[in-house]
Amino acid sequence: MSSLPQTDGLPDTIRAIVWDDDRLQLLDQRQLPGQSVWLTLDDAPAVARAIHDMVVRGAPAIGIAAAYGVVLAARAAYRDAGPDWRAAIEPDLTTLAAARPTAINLNWALARMRAAFTASDGDPEPQLLQLAAAIQHEDIAANRHMGALGADLIDHDRRNGGAVLTHCNTGSLATGGFGTALGVVRTLYGRNSIERVYATETRPWLQGARLTAWELQQDRIPATLIADSAAAALLAQGGVHWVIVGADRVAANGDVANKIGTYALALAARRHDVGFMVVAPTSTIDTATASGADIPIEDRGAAELLSYGGHTPGVADMPAWNPVFDVTPAELVDALVTEKGVLTAPDSAAIDGLMRA
Ligand SMILES: CSC[C@@H](O)[C@@H](O)C(=O)COP(=O)(O)O
């Protein structure tokens, strides 16, 4: 298993996506923090299943896993069809694209891999593997840069110091490594600029209670877990100065799709003069989607909501509405932090300028 050199004094990052022994190895996030189980995947349909079933989750991590999935798809297509591999790979690309609908990083990574399909008749695998690894390394570099930009902004804001609140898991597990919103938290903590992080538990998959809590404990960052429904009361009490979240897709007008509950956090933050920061690489910005209303929101079905830890605490056959993302209007976002820079009023013009820079 490879690890990255430490470059900035911050702790080296957990990596949950590793290419090793010519295959894709994924840390099974469904089993954390209880057990660290690595799954070995050697074809693209298995990668698509792992994305759909939440073995790997978080927008940038989904894109990176899909990029390695294309490497496995190209291997199979070249083995079966030789120089005609470009046609033979299409069904696998379709399967990967359909794995989850909301995080645009999936389509972004597939498009980037496809753009590297060369006209040569030779084996495409080595070149595609190089690109998938580059996508992962670029994501880690983007996260570290966004961590510094987001921390700078908070350090210079009147609402600095004290505690921050984060939602879902946006850390090393959700990315190539280091994290988006959690990367800002890590950087702030490294600078002694925050005292405490409040992590929402994030029903129904408990990404906060299981994954963010696990990452924060490893870095020894003081953290307190809250029920999702406690967030507004916490903000009303003061003490939390910034809510920091990631994104699954940012539309051309700056609307942000992220884990269900993000919109309620943004409303509560605005009401209580708490800063609301979205941290996302430009691979999460989808200029082809005009507004949040056009973003497909994944509904994972009733079963995941009606059960809790394998048990059914309530009525098993009750209808349940289970959208796993929501849309926060751009006007509620105080800062959109990307690796290309920070937008403090993320509207269509600002996003267009950023993407052209
Ligand atoms: C850097 S991760 C940003 C988002 O992907 C994250 O906040 C999120 O909503 C993850 O949802 P998940 O359903 O766990 O894939």
PDBQT file of the ligand as one rigid body, heavy atoms in Angstrom, charges set to zero:
ROOT
HETATM    1  C1  LIG A 401     -15.880  15.556   0.185  1.00  0.00    +0.000 C 
HETATM    2  S1  LIG A 401     -17.326  14.781   0.313  1.00  0.00    +0.000 SA
HETATM    3  C2  LIG A 401     -18.657  15.867  -0.106  1.00  0.00    +0.000 C 
HETATM    4  C3  LIG A 401     -19.925  15.109  -0.165  1.00  0.00    +0.000 C 
HETATM    5  O1  LIG A 401     -19.785  14.027  -1.035  1.00  0.00    +0.000 OA
HETATM    6  C4  LIG A 401     -20.392  14.652   1.232  1.00  0.00    +0.000 C 
HETATM    7  O2  LIG A 401     -20.689  15.778   1.988  1.00  0.00    +0.000 OA
HETATM    8  C5  LIG A 401     -21.599  13.772   1.076  1.00  0.00    +0.000 C 
HETATM    9  O3  LIG A 401     -22.702  14.263   0.991  1.00  0.00    +0.000 OA
HETATM   10  C6  LIG A 401     -21.372  12.306   0.959  1.00  0.00    +0.000 C 
HETATM   11  O4  LIG A 401     -22.563  11.587   0.781  1.00  0.00    +0.000 OA
HETATM   12  P1  LIG A 401     -22.499  10.003   0.673  1.00  0.00    +0.000 P 
HETATM   13  O5  LIG A 401     -23.939   9.603   0.534  1.00  0.00    +0.000 OA
HETATM   14  O6  LIG A 401     -21.857   9.513   1.916  1.00  0.00    +0.000 OA
HETATM   15  O7  LIG A 401     -21.723   9.679  -0.575  1.00  0.00    +0.000 OA
ENDROOT
TORSDOF 0
